[in-house]
Amino acid sequence: MISSSAISVTSRSFSRHQVLRFELLARYPNARFNDQGLSLNGDALVEFLHGAEKAVTALERIDGDILDQLPQLKVVSKYGVGVDMLDLAAMAERGVRLGWTGGVNKRSVSELVIAFAISLLRRIPETTSEVQAGTWRQTIGGQISDRCFGIIGCGHVGKDLGRLLRAFGCRVLANDIVDFPDYYAETGVEPVDLNTLLGTADIVTVHVQLDSTTQNILSADKLRLIPAGGFLINAARGGLVDEDAVKAMLMDGRLAGAAFDVLHSEPPSDFELINLPNVIVTPHIGGSAEEAILNMGRAAIDGLETARIPTAGSEYWPA
């Protein structure tokens, strides 16, 4: 069904993708794309969305002030799964509907986490740098098989990761504010409290949304619970982890390695952290597998029609 609604796509990734452009234009011929690859925020975001009834957004921050300047905007459809950039309460107050589908990039993220874990264990970034610098020496690493993984957040990505880790014979611990007895029974994943997870796991990976209840969930005090020689992975959101504490623990050898796909400041500003030899940093590519991009884009297109008023207590907005 062809719609005459005015649509604006703020996402640079969506705008560059020829298949997604074609599929959106087939349904919304008036769609406008971010063809200049602009990083949109504040007044620039308002100007770009001016006159649009519906929008496909990614990492752009939309709050009450932005919405008050865009009275025609009635639908925001999320390209991706994180909603921390959206003021859901402001949207609900103003009757702006949200298009959102959970889990559309879960396999892309969970595979990246496994790639991080194997790379850290085998010291791949460190040894690659040595070879490139002219040093040829064998370095002893470790296997992922039979390790203990601690997954903080047992949502779509956490559950998918737990299933994949079974193939490696890993013991998997999970911490979540919600109980998932059927999943735990099916997979053998063990639900535990956060302190137990941190004090037991060889590799800790965090997969929760960023909100007021999870901000700095891995504080310096919590991080110190990780056994010496452990590894930390964050492929969820910057702001969940005290990066200064991680840096100190990496530098003194308390942590053997860390991998970040997300950082508190993006692009990064702490070059001392990202240049450590036992650190891997990628530029927020967790959901950037081609398959995930198509899943996210198509879900965002569908969300333009299936959008609903955000509701507290829902999967994307816990009460």
Secondary structure, DSSP 8 states (H G I E B T S, - for coil): ------EEE--HHHHH-HHHHHHHHHH-TT-EE-TT-----HHHHHHHHTT-SEEEESS--B-HHHHHT-TT--EEEESSS--TTB-HHHHHHTT-EEE--TTTTHHHHHHHHHHHHHHHHTTHHHHHHHHHTT---------STT-EEEEE--SHHHHHHHHHHGGGT-EEEEE-SS--HHHHHHH--EE--HHHHHHH-SEEEE----STTTTTSB-HHHHTTS-TTEEEEE-S-TTSB-HHHHHHHHHTTSEEEEEESS-SSSS---HHHHTSTTEEE-SS-TT-SHHHHHHHHHHHHHHHHH-B---TTBTTB--
